[in-house]
């Protein structure tokens, strides 16, 4: 078998050397095979190129969609920023309105305070007149104190002139007694403290024993406790 193959090869080589027609036929066949092989490689390369182009096209489409979404997002962001700016402007406007309203409220409160002050003065004098009528009878019925009248009196204490708006001198069981009182429309614990400090300054400069009292339209419970502690009698206008 090996001999037969070797003989066949020698015959082929001899023909290639001596037979020109045979030689060209073999070269032609080899060229065709090379062409066919090259064509196959070209077709395969073209297929790969086509696939690469397809993938690039898909990527390009994806990129375009991504860019479009970014543009849409940018438009949305601009819209959001615009809305936030509008809300911020609206908030600033609302705050400005609130500041103006607060200023008007403060001004109204100041005016109301002035009116209340004037009203308190008016009521205070009216209340004193009521007290001058009511208190003497109350003192006689509840304390046995005989008192002709109550007046407003200014007393000098260490060079300072202090005002007592309910002042009177009377007697209890034959002993002389001095009434130091104050009329206030509403009596709270702070009012009791303030009056007591005033009365303590004055009582050293008045004759006789001192009886301290306060008269008003309304007496707060805290005032009752404070008055009891300081020895001050509280009389409300509705008391008999």
Secondary structure, 3 states (H helix, E strand, C coil): CHHHHHHHHHHHHHHHHHCHHHHHHHHHHHHHHHHHHHHHHHHHHHHHHHHHHHHHHHHHHHHHHHHHHHHHHHHHHHHHHHHHHHHHHHHHHHHHHHHHHHHHHHHHHHHHHHHHHHHHHHHHHHHHHHHHHHHHHHHHHHHCEECCCCEEEEEEECCEEEEEEEEEEEEECCEEEEEEEEECCEECHHHHHHHHHHHHHHHHHCCCEEEEEEEECEECHHHHHHHHHHCEEEEECCCC
